[in-house]
Amino acid sequence: LSGWSLGPNVLRWYDPEDAATWISNAFSSLQSLATTYHLDGIDIDYENFPKHGNTSFAYCIGELIALLKNQSVICTATIAPYHLTTGPYIELFNGYKDVIDYVNHQFYTDKVSTPKGYLEAFQLRASQFDKDKLLPSYEVNGRGIQGDAILYFLSCDYQPI
């Protein structure tokens, strides 16, 4: 749900005038998409927020995820913060951690370049989100790494090519 852009248009979270109506409309739209395309999960990836900071994001998205799960529309919900958006996502996670299955933190945005730096970034995010739900996304030399490759990268044996 969302992402950075749709073509040339940058996507932004906006505070709806009526949160209940936004949640209801979003639920109906996503329920239709899930049914039509046999989807069983959602990934929340809003990357642009108003500058003033206090938004209805956590409430609207949290209630939407809860409703989608309670109505058995989806079985999995993930959120995808990155270093500039951790604030709204921490608020969302703290209020709705029971309906959020995973936190796909985009670590490659943290601007670190050493194994020690990545480990420190992971420890920070693990303290902000549930470490058991934290899925790190990394990128090395322009290529994403995951799974066992992360463990190899974080080991003392890693030597950049």
QUIRAWO-V370557 format. One record per residue. N is the residue number from 1. BURIAL is b if it has 24 or more other ideal C-beta (glycine too) atoms within 12 Angstrom, else e. Layout:
((N	BURIAL) (N	BURIAL))
This chain:
((1	b) (2	b) (3	e) (4	e) (5	e) (6	e) (7	e) (8	e) (9	e) (10	e) (11	e) (12	e) (13	b) (14	e) (15	e) (16	e) (17	e) (18	e) (19	e) (20	e) (21	e) (22	b) (23	b) (24	e) (25	e) (26	b) (27	b) (28	e) (29	e) (30	b) (31	b) (32	e) (33	e) (34	b) (35	e) (36	e) (37	e) (38	e) (39	e) (40	e) (41	b) (42	b) (43	b) (44	b) (45	b) (46	b) (47	b) (48	e) (49	b) (50	e) (51	e) (52	e) (53	e) (54	e) (55	b) (56	b) (57	b) (58	b) (59	b) (60	b) (61	b) (62	b) (63	b) (64	b) (65	b) (66	b) (67	b) (68	b) (69	b) (70	e) (71	e) (72	e) (73	b) (74	b) (75	e) (76	e) (77	b) (78	b) (79	b) (80	b) (81	b) (82	b) (83	e) (84	e) (85	b) (86	b) (87	b) (88	b) (89	b) (90	b) (91	b) (92	b) (93	b) (94	e) (95	e) (96	b) (97	b) (98	e) (99	b) (100	b) (101	b) (102	b) (103	b) (104	b) (105	b) (106	b) (107	b) (108	b) (109	e) (110	b) (111	e) (112	b) (113	e) (114	e) (115	b) (116	e) (117	e) (118	b) (119	b) (120	e) (121	b) (122	b) (123	e) (124	e) (125	b) (126	e) (127	e) (128	b) (129	b) (130	e) (131	e) (132	e) (133	b) (134	b) (135	b) (136	b) (137	b) (138	b) (139	e) (140	b) (141	e) (142	e) (143	e) (144	e) (145	e) (146	e) (147	e) (148	e) (149	e) (150	b) (151	e) (152	e) (153	b) (154	b) (155	e) (156	e) (157	e) (158	e) (159	e) (160	e) (161	e))
